[in-house]
Amino acid sequence: MKKRLIKFRVLSLAMLTLLLSFLTSSAYAVDFTLQTNSSTFAEGGTNSLVASQSGVTFTYLKGSSGDFAYVPQSDHIRMYQGSTLTIESAASITNLKVTCTTSNYGPANITIDGNELSSGTWTGNAKNIVMTAKAQARITSIVVTLNDA
């Protein structure tokens, strides 16, 4: 009887440890939908717009584009060739899902670290990601997954 009680306690402790490790290494998603109202984007300096939501900061810069970083349209933000959108967070960013209006202005027109974002999804581990437009892109939403561990 004593051996069974010890085995039960060891098994219970192992299960509790496993549950706690799962809970402390969880990830959560921040769903950021671009909007045109002033509470979403504000001027961040010369030719830049800044927005923050749930601990994630989005900085849209004109970059080498000849077009100014315009306040987003009612349903999308236009990134012109050479402009950048930087996403920063204190927590590690592990996944981005970028949705665009059409394939003509889709994620294939965006690069991250020189790699085309053709599928619209980036996976990695970074606290700072710079998206660069190689041609015009019309982004309707960005879902950011953060690792809170």
Salt bridges, closest charged atoms under 4 A:
ASP75 OD1 - HIS76 ND1 2.61
GLU116 OE1 - LYS134 NZ 2.44
